[in-house]
């Protein structure tokens, strides 16, 4: 935008690896860079796999391959 041609992202993302009671969970959300009518972050939950596809990044490559594939393909239900 503007004379300097500043790039403005269409979306923002958040990817989290959490550990609770010895159990690992992954959360990912992709949120549009637009008014969201006060919707909670949980309305934008997706899989880490989907976030990786959209960004071209591999977030948790250091994990064991089986664990990485299992966690990244799951969308946990969560309340934020």
C-alpha positions as CSV (number, residue, x, y, z in Angstrom):
1,X,0.0,0.0,0.0
2,X,1.1,3.6,-0.4
3,X,3.9,5.2,-2.3
4,X,6.5,2.9,-0.6
5,X,4.4,-0.2,-1.6
6,X,4.3,-1.7,1.9
7,X,3.2,-5.3,1.9
8,X,0.2,-6.0,4.2
9,X,-0.6,-9.6,5.1
10,X,-4.0,-11.0,4.3
11,X,-3.9,-13.3,7.4
12,X,-1.9,-13.8,10.6
13,X,-1.1,-17.2,12.1
14,X,-0.3,-18.6,15.5
15,X,1.1,-22.1,16.1
16,X,1.6,-23.5,19.6
17,X,3.1,-26.7,20.9
18,X,1.9,-27.2,24.5
19,X,2.6,-29.8,27.1
20,X,0.1,-30.5,29.8
21,X,0.3,-33.4,32.3
22,X,3.0,-35.1,30.2
23,X,0.8,-34.9,27.0
24,X,1.7,-32.8,24.0
25,X,-0.9,-30.8,22.0
26,X,-0.6,-28.6,19.0
27,X,-2.8,-25.6,18.3
28,X,-2.9,-23.5,15.1
29,X,-5.0,-20.6,14.1
30,X,-5.1,-18.6,10.9
31,X,-6.9,-15.2,11.3
32,X,-7.8,-12.8,8.6
33,X,-6.3,-9.4,8.7
34,X,-9.8,-7.8,8.8
35,X,-12.5,-7.1,11.4
36,X,-13.7,-10.4,12.9
37,X,-16.8,-9.2,14.7
38,X,-15.2,-10.2,18.1
39,X,-15.1,-13.9,17.2
40,X,-12.9,-15.8,19.7
41,X,-9.6,-17.3,18.5
42,X,-11.1,-20.7,18.7
43,X,-13.3,-19.8,15.6
44,X,-10.1,-19.8,13.5
45,X,-8.5,-23.1,14.8
46,X,-7.0,-25.3,12.1
47,X,-4.4,-28.0,11.9
48,X,-0.6,-27.2,12.0
49,X,-0.5,-29.1,8.7
50,X,-2.9,-26.4,7.2
51,X,-0.7,-23.6,8.6
52,X,2.4,-25.2,7.2
53,X,0.7,-25.5,3.8
54,X,-0.3,-21.8,3.8
55,X,3.0,-20.5,5.0
56,X,5.5,-22.9,3.4
57,X,7.2,-23.4,6.8
58,X,7.9,-26.6,8.7
59,X,7.3,-25.7,12.3
60,X,8.1,-28.8,14.4
61,X,10.6,-30.7,12.2
62,X,12.7,-31.6,15.3
63,X,10.0,-33.9,16.7
64,X,9.9,-37.6,16.1
65,X,8.3,-38.0,12.6
66,X,5.4,-40.1,13.9
67,X,4.6,-37.7,16.7
68,X,4.9,-34.7,14.4
69,X,2.6,-36.3,11.8
70,X,0.0,-37.2,14.5
71,X,0.0,-33.9,16.3
72,X,0.1,-31.7,13.2
73,X,-2.9,-33.4,11.6
74,X,-5.2,-32.9,14.6
75,X,-7.3,-29.9,15.6
76,X,-7.8,-30.0,19.3
77,X,-11.0,-28.5,20.7
78,X,-10.0,-25.6,22.9
79,X,-11.4,-22.7,24.7
80,X,-9.2,-19.6,24.5
